[in-house]
Amino acid sequence: MAGYGDTFIYDDEDDDVGHLHVIVTRPDASGKVVTVSVTSRHRKSDAMVPLEIGDHPYITRSSVFTFAYAKVRTISEINAVIANGDASPKEQMDEKFLRRCRAALTESEFTPYEVIEFYKSLPE
């Protein structure tokens, strides 16, 4: 069962290549979490949280958390796409990167409004 800090490769409607997605919050009472995807770093990337080779086993080049693709999802939705083979689980993300991601989540100008509002509603 997917949970806080877990990662998975997934290609959804906004991402047909398949990127690493990270569950960066603990589930709320209804099982909702925030996921943020990781993409390769480019000159115009939102580089608030850089990731380097070795920061996670799946990362093979300089990368960043991409807040524009942050989403509110349910744990059951994530478990379903893993169970049906549309997503594949990967190793957990280290807590230090989860903290840095959450700190930048509300600061990035690219984070969708509904994600920020949901995140702010979570207990600390």
MODELLER restraints for C-alpha pairs under 7 A, 6 or more apart:
rsr = mdl.restraints
at = mdl.atoms
rsr.add(forms.Gaussian(group=physical.xy_distance, feature=features.Distance(at['CA:1:A'], at['CA:79:A']), mean=6.19, stdev=0.5))
rsr.add(forms.Gaussian(group=physical.xy_distance, feature=features.Distance(at['CA:2:A'], at['CA:75:A']), mean=6.28, stdev=0.5))
rsr.add(forms.Gaussian(group=physical.xy_distance, feature=features.Distance(at['CA:2:A'], at['CA:78:A']), mean=6.87, stdev=0.5))
rsr.add(forms.Gaussian(group=physical.xy_distance, feature=features.Distance(at['CA:2:A'], at['CA:79:A']), mean=6.05, stdev=0.5))
rsr.add(forms.Gaussian(group=physical.xy_distance, feature=features.Distance(at['CA:3:A'], at['CA:23:A']), mean=6.79, stdev=0.5))
rsr.add(forms.Gaussian(group=physical.xy_distance, feature=features.Distance(at['CA:3:A'], at['CA:75:A']), mean=6.96, stdev=0.5))
rsr.add(forms.Gaussian(group=physical.xy_distance, feature=features.Distance(at['CA:4:A'], at['CA:23:A']), mean=5.40, stdev=0.5))
rsr.add(forms.Gaussian(group=physical.xy_distance, feature=features.Distance(at['CA:4:A'], at['CA:24:A']), mean=6.14, stdev=0.5))
rsr.add(forms.Gaussian(group=physical.xy_distance, feature=features.Distance(at['CA:4:A'], at['CA:25:A']), mean=5.77, stdev=0.5))
rsr.add(forms.Gaussian(group=physical.xy_distance, feature=features.Distance(at['CA:4:A'], at['CA:26:A']), mean=5.03, stdev=0.5))
rsr.add(forms.Gaussian(group=physical.xy_distance, feature=features.Distance(at['CA:5:A'], at['CA:22:A']), mean=6.42, stdev=0.5))
rsr.add(forms.Gaussian(group=physical.xy_distance, feature=features.Distance(at['CA:5:A'], at['CA:23:A']), mean=5.20, stdev=0.5))
rsr.add(forms.Gaussian(group=physical.xy_distance, feature=features.Distance(at['CA:5:A'], at['CA:24:A']), mean=5.80, stdev=0.5))
rsr.add(forms.Gaussian(group=physical.xy_distance, feature=features.Distance(at['CA:5:A'], at['CA:92:A']), mean=5.36, stdev=0.5))
rsr.add(forms.Gaussian(group=physical.xy_distance, feature=features.Distance(at['CA:5:A'], at['CA:93:A']), mean=5.29, stdev=0.5))
rsr.add(forms.Gaussian(group=physical.xy_distance, feature=features.Distance(at['CA:6:A'], at['CA:22:A']), mean=5.99, stdev=0.5))
rsr.add(forms.Gaussian(group=physical.xy_distance, feature=features.Distance(at['CA:6:A'], at['CA:23:A']), mean=5.59, stdev=0.5))
rsr.add(forms.Gaussian(group=physical.xy_distance, feature=features.Distance(at['CA:6:A'], at['CA:91:A']), mean=6.68, stdev=0.5))
rsr.add(forms.Gaussian(group=physical.xy_distance, feature=features.Distance(at['CA:6:A'], at['CA:92:A']), mean=4.51, stdev=0.5))
rsr.add(forms.Gaussian(group=physical.xy_distance, feature=features.Distance(at['CA:6:A'], at['CA:93:A']), mean=6.35, stdev=0.5))
rsr.add(forms.Gaussian(group=physical.xy_distance, feature=features.Distance(at['CA:7:A'], at['CA:20:A']), mean=6.52, stdev=0.5))
rsr.add(forms.Gaussian(group=physical.xy_distance, feature=features.Distance(at['CA:7:A'], at['CA:21:A']), mean=5.45, stdev=0.5))
rsr.add(forms.Gaussian(group=physical.xy_distance, feature=features.Distance(at['CA:7:A'], at['CA:22:A']), mean=4.48, stdev=0.5))
rsr.add(forms.Gaussian(group=physical.xy_distance, feature=features.Distance(at['CA:7:A'], at['CA:23:A']), mean=6.34, stdev=0.5))
rsr.add(forms.Gaussian(group=physical.xy_distance, feature=features.Distance(at['CA:7:A'], at['CA:89:A']), mean=5.98, stdev=0.5))
rsr.add(forms.Gaussian(group=physical.xy_distance, feature=features.Distance(at['CA:7:A'], at['CA:90:A']), mean=5.26, stdev=0.5))
rsr.add(forms.Gaussian(group=physical.xy_distance, feature=features.Distance(at['CA:7:A'], at['CA:91:A']), mean=6.14, stdev=0.5))
rsr.add(forms.Gaussian(group=physical.xy_distance, feature=features.Distance(at['CA:7:A'], at['CA:92:A']), mean=5.66, stdev=0.5))
rsr.add(forms.Gaussian(group=physical.xy_distance, feature=features.Distance(at['CA:7:A'], at['CA:93:A']), mean=6.73, stdev=0.5))
rsr.add(forms.Gaussian(group=physical.xy_distance, feature=features.Distance(at['CA:8:A'], at['CA:20:A']), mean=5.61, stdev=0.5))
rsr.add(forms.Gaussian(group=physical.xy_distance, feature=features.Distance(at['CA:8:A'], at['CA:21:A']), mean=5.34, stdev=0.5))
rsr.add(forms.Gaussian(group=physical.xy_distance, feature=features.Distance(at['CA:8:A'], at['CA:22:A']), mean=6.76, stdev=0.5))
rsr.add(forms.Gaussian(group=physical.xy_distance, feature=features.Distance(at['CA:8:A'], at['CA:87:A']), mean=6.28, stdev=0.5))
rsr.add(forms.Gaussian(group=physical.xy_distance, feature=features.Distance(at['CA:8:A'], at['CA:88:A']), mean=5.30, stdev=0.5))
rsr.add(forms.Gaussian(group=physical.xy_distance, feature=features.Distance(at['CA:8:A'], at['CA:89:A']), mean=4.12, stdev=0.5))
rsr.add(forms.Gaussian(group=physical.xy_distance, feature=features.Distance(at['CA:8:A'], at['CA:90:A']), mean=5.11, stdev=0.5))
rsr.add(forms.Gaussian(group=physical.xy_distance, feature=features.Distance(at['CA:9:A'], at['CA:18:A']), mean=5.86, stdev=0.5))
rsr.add(forms.Gaussian(group=physical.xy_distance, feature=features.Distance(at['CA:9:A'], at['CA:19:A']), mean=5.28, stdev=0.5))
rsr.add(forms.Gaussian(group=physical.xy_distance, feature=features.Distance(at['CA:9:A'], at['CA:20:A']), mean=4.59, stdev=0.5))
rsr.add(forms.Gaussian(group=physical.xy_distance, feature=features.Distance(at['CA:9:A'], at['CA:21:A']), mean=6.07, stdev=0.5))
rsr.add(forms.Gaussian(group=physical.xy_distance, feature=features.Distance(at['CA:9:A'], at['CA:87:A']), mean=5.38, stdev=0.5))
rsr.add(forms.Gaussian(group=physical.xy_distance, feature=features.Distance(at['CA:9:A'], at['CA:88:A']), mean=5.21, stdev=0.5))
rsr.add(forms.Gaussian(group=physical.xy_distance, feature=features.Distance(at['CA:9:A'], at['CA:89:A']), mean=6.42, stdev=0.5))
rsr.add(forms.Gaussian(group=physical.xy_distance, feature=features.Distance(at['CA:10:A'], at['CA:18:A']), mean=4.87, stdev=0.5))
rsr.add(forms.Gaussian(group=physical.xy_distance, feature=features.Distance(at['CA:10:A'], at['CA:19:A']), mean=5.80, stdev=0.5))
rsr.add(forms.Gaussian(group=physical.xy_distance, feature=features.Distance(at['CA:10:A'], at['CA:20:A']), mean=6.75, stdev=0.5))
rsr.add(forms.Gaussian(group=physical.xy_distance, feature=features.Distance(at['CA:10:A'], at['CA:21:A']), mean=6.92, stdev=0.5))
rsr.add(forms.Gaussian(group=physical.xy_distance, feature=features.Distance(at['CA:10:A'], at['CA:86:A']), mean=6.66, stdev=0.5))
rsr.add(forms.Gaussian(group=physical.xy_distance, feature=features.Distance(at['CA:10:A'], at['CA:87:A']), mean=4.61, stdev=0.5))
rsr.add(forms.Gaussian(group=physical.xy_distance, feature=features.Distance(at['CA:10:A'], at['CA:88:A']), mean=6.90, stdev=0.5))
rsr.add(forms.Gaussian(group=physical.xy_distance, feature=features.Distance(at['CA:11:A'], at['CA:17:A']), mean=5.86, stdev=0.5))
rsr.add(forms.Gaussian(group=physical.xy_distance, feature=features.Distance(at['CA:11:A'], at['CA:18:A']), mean=4.08, stdev=0.5))
rsr.add(forms.Gaussian(group=physical.xy_distance, feature=features.Distance(at['CA:11:A'], at['CA:19:A']), mean=6.58, stdev=0.5))
rsr.add(forms.Gaussian(group=physical.xy_distance, feature=features.Distance(at['CA:19:A'], at['CA:37:A']), mean=6.41, stdev=0.5))
rsr.add(forms.Gaussian(group=physical.xy_distance, feature=features.Distance(at['CA:19:A'], at['CA:38:A']), mean=6.29, stdev=0.5))
rsr.add(forms.Gaussian(group=physical.xy_distance, feature=features.Distance(at['CA:19:A'], at['CA:39:A']), mean=6.58, stdev=0.5))
rsr.add(forms.Gaussian(group=physical.xy_distance, feature=features.Distance(at['CA:20:A'], at['CA:37:A']), mean=5.56, stdev=0.5))
rsr.add(forms.Gaussian(group=physical.xy_distance, feature=features.Distance(at['CA:20:A'], at['CA:38:A']), mean=5.35, stdev=0.5))
rsr.add(forms.Gaussian(group=physical.xy_distance, feature=features.Distance(at['CA:21:A'], at['CA:35:A']), mean=6.19, stdev=0.5))
rsr.add(forms.Gaussian(group=physical.xy_distance, feature=features.Distance(at['CA:21:A'], at['CA:36:A']), mean=5.56, stdev=0.5))
rsr.add(forms.Gaussian(group=physical.xy_distance, feature=features.Distance(at['CA:21:A'], at['CA:37:A']), mean=4.13, stdev=0.5))
rsr.add(forms.Gaussian(group=physical.xy_distance, feature=features.Distance(at['CA:21:A'], at['CA:38:A']), mean=6.23, stdev=0.5))
rsr.add(forms.Gaussian(group=physical.xy_distance, feature=features.Distance(at['CA:22:A'], at['CA:35:A']), mean=5.22, stdev=0.5))
rsr.add(forms.Gaussian(group=physical.xy_distance, feature=features.Distance(at['CA:22:A'], at['CA:36:A']), mean=5.36, stdev=0.5))
rsr.add(forms.Gaussian(group=physical.xy_distance, feature=features.Distance(at['CA:22:A'], at['CA:37:A']), mean=6.10, stdev=0.5))
rsr.add(forms.Gaussian(group=physical.xy_distance, feature=features.Distance(at['CA:23:A'], at['CA:33:A']), mean=6.69, stdev=0.5))
rsr.add(forms.Gaussian(group=physical.xy_distance, feature=features.Distance(at['CA:23:A'], at['CA:34:A']), mean=5.93, stdev=0.5))
rsr.add(forms.Gaussian(group=physical.xy_distance, feature=features.Distance(at['CA:23:A'], at['CA:35:A']), mean=4.49, stdev=0.5))
rsr.add(forms.Gaussian(group=physical.xy_distance, feature=features.Distance(at['CA:23:A'], at['CA:36:A']), mean=6.80, stdev=0.5))
rsr.add(forms.Gaussian(group=physical.xy_distance, feature=features.Distance(at['CA:24:A'], at['CA:34:A']), mean=5.81, stdev=0.5))
rsr.add(forms.Gaussian(group=physical.xy_distance, feature=features.Distance(at['CA:24:A'], at['CA:35:A']), mean=5.78, stdev=0.5))
rsr.add(forms.Gaussian(group=physical.xy_distance, feature=features.Distance(at['CA:24:A'], at['CA:98:A']), mean=5.63, stdev=0.5))
rsr.add(forms.Gaussian(group=physical.xy_distance, feature=features.Distance(at['CA:24:A'], at['CA:102:A']), mean=6.82, stdev=0.5))
rsr.add(forms.Gaussian(group=physical.xy_distance, feature=features.Distance(at['CA:25:A'], at['CA:33:A']), mean=5.54, stdev=0.5))
rsr.add(forms.Gaussian(group=physical.xy_distance, feature=features.Distance(at['CA:25:A'], at['CA:34:A']), mean=5.65, stdev=0.5))
rsr.add(forms.Gaussian(group=physical.xy_distance, feature=features.Distance(at['CA:26:A'], at['CA:33:A']), mean=6.21, stdev=0.5))
rsr.add(forms.Gaussian(group=physical.xy_distance, feature=features.Distance(at['CA:27:A'], at['CA:33:A']), mean=4.92, stdev=0.5))
rsr.add(forms.Gaussian(group=physical.xy_distance, feature=features.Distance(at['CA:28:A'], at['CA:122:A']), mean=6.87, stdev=0.5))
rsr.add(forms.Gaussian(group=physical.xy_distance, feature=features.Distance(at['CA:31:A'], at['CA:74:A']), mean=5.30, stdev=0.5))
rsr.add(forms.Gaussian(group=physical.xy_distance, feature=features.Distance(at['CA:31:A'], at['CA:75:A']), mean=5.57, stdev=0.5))
rsr.add(forms.Gaussian(group=physical.xy_distance, feature=features.Distance(at['CA:32:A'], at['CA:72:A']), mean=6.46, stdev=0.5))
rsr.add(forms.Gaussian(group=physical.xy_distance, feature=features.Distance(at['CA:32:A'], at['CA:73:A']), mean=5.50, stdev=0.5))
rsr.add(forms.Gaussian(group=physical.xy_distance, feature=features.Distance(at['CA:32:A'], at['CA:74:A']), mean=4.23, stdev=0.5))
rsr.add(forms.Gaussian(group=physical.xy_distance, feature=features.Distance(at['CA:32:A'], at['CA:75:A']), mean=6.29, stdev=0.5))
rsr.add(forms.Gaussian(group=physical.xy_distance, feature=features.Distance(at['CA:33:A'], at['CA:72:A']), mean=5.59, stdev=0.5))
rsr.add(forms.Gaussian(group=physical.xy_distance, feature=features.Distance(at['CA:33:A'], at['CA:73:A']), mean=5.53, stdev=0.5))
rsr.add(forms.Gaussian(group=physical.xy_distance, feature=features.Distance(at['CA:33:A'], at['CA:74:A']), mean=5.93, stdev=0.5))
rsr.add(forms.Gaussian(group=physical.xy_distance, feature=features.Distance(at['CA:33:A'], at['CA:75:A']), mean=6.94, stdev=0.5))
rsr.add(forms.Gaussian(group=physical.xy_distance, feature=features.Distance(at['CA:34:A'], at['CA:70:A']), mean=6.79, stdev=0.5))
rsr.add(forms.Gaussian(group=physical.xy_distance, feature=features.Distance(at['CA:34:A'], at['CA:71:A']), mean=5.59, stdev=0.5))
rsr.add(forms.Gaussian(group=physical.xy_distance, feature=features.Distance(at['CA:34:A'], at['CA:72:A']), mean=4.64, stdev=0.5))
rsr.add(forms.Gaussian(group=physical.xy_distance, feature=features.Distance(at['CA:34:A'], at['CA:73:A']), mean=6.32, stdev=0.5))
rsr.add(forms.Gaussian(group=physical.xy_distance, feature=features.Distance(at['CA:35:A'], at['CA:70:A']), mean=5.53, stdev=0.5))
rsr.add(forms.Gaussian(group=physical.xy_distance, feature=features.Distance(at['CA:35:A'], at['CA:71:A']), mean=5.36, stdev=0.5))
rsr.add(forms.Gaussian(group=physical.xy_distance, feature=features.Distance(at['CA:35:A'], at['CA:72:A']), mean=6.43, stdev=0.5))
rsr.add(forms.Gaussian(group=physical.xy_distance, feature=features.Distance(at['CA:36:A'], at['CA:65:A']), mean=6.46, stdev=0.5))
rsr.add(forms.Gaussian(group=physical.xy_distance, feature=features.Distance(at['CA:36:A'], at['CA:66:A']), mean=6.45, stdev=0.5))
rsr.add(forms.Gaussian(group=physical.xy_distance, feature=features.Distance(at['CA:36:A'], at['CA:67:A']), mean=6.19, stdev=0.5))
rsr.add(forms.Gaussian(group=physical.xy_distance, feature=features.Distance(at['CA:36:A'], at['CA:69:A']), mean=6.26, stdev=0.5))
rsr.add(forms.Gaussian(group=physical.xy_distance, feature=features.Distance(at['CA:36:A'], at['CA:70:A']), mean=4.31, stdev=0.5))
rsr.add(forms.Gaussian(group=physical.xy_distance, feature=features.Distance(at['CA:36:A'], at['CA:71:A']), mean=6.60, stdev=0.5))
rsr.add(forms.Gaussian(group=physical.xy_distance, feature=features.Distance(at['CA:37:A'], at['CA:65:A']), mean=5.83, stdev=0.5))
rsr.add(forms.Gaussian(group=physical.xy_distance, feature=features.Distance(at['CA:37:A'], at['CA:66:A']), mean=5.55, stdev=0.5))
rsr.add(forms.Gaussian(group=physical.xy_distance, feature=features.Distance(at['CA:37:A'], at['CA:69:A']), mean=6.25, stdev=0.5))
rsr.add(forms.Gaussian(group=physical.xy_distance, feature=features.Distance(at['CA:37:A'], at['CA:70:A']), mean=6.58, stdev=0.5))
rsr.add(forms.Gaussian(group=physical.xy_distance, feature=features.Distance(at['CA:38:A'], at['CA:63:A']), mean=6.54, stdev=0.5))
rsr.add(forms.Gaussian(group=physical.xy_distance, feature=features.Distance(at['CA:38:A'], at['CA:64:A']), mean=5.53, stdev=0.5))
rsr.add(forms.Gaussian(group=physical.xy_distance, feature=features.Distance(at['CA:38:A'], at['CA:65:A']), mean=4.52, stdev=0.5))
rsr.add(forms.Gaussian(group=physical.xy_distance, feature=features.Distance(at['CA:38:A'], at['CA:66:A']), mean=5.63, stdev=0.5))
rsr.add(forms.Gaussian(group=physical.xy_distance, feature=features.Distance(at['CA:39:A'], at['CA:63:A']), mean=5.41, stdev=0.5))
rsr.add(forms.Gaussian(group=physical.xy_distance, feature=features.Distance(at['CA:39:A'], at['CA:64:A']), mean=5.67, stdev=0.5))
rsr.add(forms.Gaussian(group=physical.xy_distance, feature=features.Distance(at['CA:39:A'], at['CA:65:A']), mean=6.59, stdev=0.5))
rsr.add(forms.Gaussian(group=physical.xy_distance, feature=features.Distance(at['CA:39:A'], at['CA:66:A']), mean=6.43, stdev=0.5))
rsr.add(forms.Gaussian(group=physical.xy_distance, feature=features.Distance(at['CA:40:A'], at['CA:61:A']), mean=6.67, stdev=0.5))
rsr.add(forms.Gaussian(group=physical.xy_distance, feature=features.Distance(at['CA:40:A'], at['CA:62:A']), mean=5.96, stdev=0.5))
rsr.add(forms.Gaussian(group=physical.xy_distance, feature=features.Distance(at['CA:40:A'], at['CA:63:A']), mean=4.12, stdev=0.5))
rsr.add(forms.Gaussian(group=physical.xy_distance, feature=features.Distance(at['CA:40:A'], at['CA:64:A']), mean=6.33, stdev=0.5))
rsr.add(forms.Gaussian(group=physical.xy_distance, feature=features.Distance(at['CA:41:A'], at['CA:62:A']), mean=5.51, stdev=0.5))
rsr.add(forms.Gaussian(group=physical.xy_distance, feature=features.Distance(at['CA:41:A'], at['CA:63:A']), mean=4.37, stdev=0.5))
rsr.add(forms.Gaussian(group=physical.xy_distance, feature=features.Distance(at['CA:41:A'], at['CA:64:A']), mean=5.64, stdev=0.5))
rsr.add(forms.Gaussian(group=physical.xy_distance, feature=features.Distance(at['CA:46:A'], at['CA:66:A']), mean=6.66, stdev=0.5))
rsr.add(forms.Gaussian(group=physical.xy_distance, feature=features.Distance(at['CA:47:A'], at['CA:64:A']), mean=5.93, stdev=0.5))
rsr.add(forms.Gaussian(group=physical.xy_distance, feature=features.Distance(at['CA:48:A'], at['CA:104:A']), mean=6.54, stdev=0.5))
rsr.add(forms.Gaussian(group=physical.xy_distance, feature=features.Distance(at['CA:49:A'], at['CA:64:A']), mean=5.74, stdev=0.5))
rsr.add(forms.Gaussian(group=physical.xy_distance, feature=features.Distance(at['CA:49:A'], at['CA:65:A']), mean=5.95, stdev=0.5))
rsr.add(forms.Gaussian(group=physical.xy_distance, feature=features.Distance(at['CA:49:A'], at['CA:100:A']), mean=6.59, stdev=0.5))
rsr.add(forms.Gaussian(group=physical.xy_distance, feature=features.Distance(at['CA:49:A'], at['CA:101:A']), mean=6.34, stdev=0.5))
rsr.add(forms.Gaussian(group=physical.xy_distance, feature=features.Distance(at['CA:50:A'], at['CA:63:A']), mean=5.95, stdev=0.5))
rsr.add(forms.Gaussian(group=physical.xy_distance, feature=features.Distance(at['CA:50:A'], at['CA:64:A']), mean=4.59, stdev=0.5))
rsr.add(forms.Gaussian(group=physical.xy_distance, feature=features.Distance(at['CA:50:A'], at['CA:65:A']), mean=6.98, stdev=0.5))
rsr.add(forms.Gaussian(group=physical.xy_distance, feature=features.Distance(at['CA:51:A'], at['CA:62:A']), mean=5.92, stdev=0.5))
rsr.add(forms.Gaussian(group=physical.xy_distance, feature=features.Distance(at['CA:51:A'], at['CA:63:A']), mean=4.94, stdev=0.5))
rsr.add(forms.Gaussian(group=physical.xy_distance, feature=features.Distance(at['CA:51:A'], at['CA:64:A']), mean=5.43, stdev=0.5))
rsr.add(forms.Gaussian(group=physical.xy_distance, feature=features.Distance(at['CA:52:A'], at['CA:61:A']), mean=6.30, stdev=0.5))
rsr.add(forms.Gaussian(group=physical.xy_distance, feature=features.Distance(at['CA:52:A'], at['CA:62:A']), mean=4.69, stdev=0.5))
rsr.add(forms.Gaussian(group=physical.xy_distance, feature=features.Distance(at['CA:52:A'], at['CA:63:A']), mean=6.16, stdev=0.5))
rsr.add(forms.Gaussian(group=physical.xy_distance, feature=features.Distance(at['CA:53:A'], at['CA:59:A']), mean=5.43, stdev=0.5))
rsr.add(forms.Gaussian(group=physical.xy_distance, feature=features.Distance(at['CA:53:A'], at['CA:60:A']), mean=5.15, stdev=0.5))
rsr.add(forms.Gaussian(group=physical.xy_distance, feature=features.Distance(at['CA:53:A'], at['CA:61:A']), mean=5.41, stdev=0.5))
rsr.add(forms.Gaussian(group=physical.xy_distance, feature=features.Distance(at['CA:53:A'], at['CA:62:A']), mean=6.29, stdev=0.5))
rsr.add(forms.Gaussian(group=physical.xy_distance, feature=features.Distance(at['CA:56:A'], at['CA:93:A']), mean=6.39, stdev=0.5))
rsr.add(forms.Gaussian(group=physical.xy_distance, feature=features.Distance(at['CA:67:A'], at['CA:105:A']), mean=6.67, stdev=0.5))
rsr.add(forms.Gaussian(group=physical.xy_distance, feature=features.Distance(at['CA:67:A'], at['CA:108:A']), mean=6.82, stdev=0.5))
rsr.add(forms.Gaussian(group=physical.xy_distance, feature=features.Distance(at['CA:67:A'], at['CA:110:A']), mean=5.70, stdev=0.5))
rsr.add(forms.Gaussian(group=physical.xy_distance, feature=features.Distance(at['CA:67:A'], at['CA:111:A']), mean=4.80, stdev=0.5))
rsr.add(forms.Gaussian(group=physical.xy_distance, feature=features.Distance(at['CA:68:A'], at['CA:110:A']), mean=4.67, stdev=0.5))
rsr.add(forms.Gaussian(group=physical.xy_distance, feature=features.Distance(at['CA:68:A'], at['CA:111:A']), mean=4.91, stdev=0.5))
rsr.add(forms.Gaussian(group=physical.xy_distance, feature=features.Distance(at['CA:68:A'], at['CA:112:A']), mean=6.34, stdev=0.5))
rsr.add(forms.Gaussian(group=physical.xy_distance, feature=features.Distance(at['CA:70:A'], at['CA:111:A']), mean=6.38, stdev=0.5))
rsr.add(forms.Gaussian(group=physical.xy_distance, feature=features.Distance(at['CA:70:A'], at['CA:112:A']), mean=6.95, stdev=0.5))
rsr.add(forms.Gaussian(group=physical.xy_distance, feature=features.Distance(at['CA:70:A'], at['CA:115:A']), mean=6.83, stdev=0.5))
rsr.add(forms.Gaussian(group=physical.xy_distance, feature=features.Distance(at['CA:71:A'], at['CA:115:A']), mean=6.05, stdev=0.5))
rsr.add(forms.Gaussian(group=physical.xy_distance, feature=features.Distance(at['CA:72:A'], at['CA:115:A']), mean=6.01, stdev=0.5))
rsr.add(forms.Gaussian(group=physical.xy_distance, feature=features.Distance(at['CA:81:A'], at['CA:87:A']), mean=5.40, stdev=0.5))
rsr.add(forms.Gaussian(group=physical.xy_distance, feature=features.Distance(at['CA:82:A'], at['CA:88:A']), mean=5.57, stdev=0.5))
rsr.add(forms.Gaussian(group=physical.xy_distance, feature=features.Distance(at['CA:82:A'], at['CA:89:A']), mean=6.82, stdev=0.5))
rsr.add(forms.Gaussian(group=physical.xy_distance, feature=features.Distance(at['CA:105:A'], at['CA:111:A']), mean=6.52, stdev=0.5))
rsr.add(forms.Gaussian(group=physical.xy_distance, feature=features.Distance(at['CA:106:A'], at['CA:116:A']), mean=5.74, stdev=0.5))
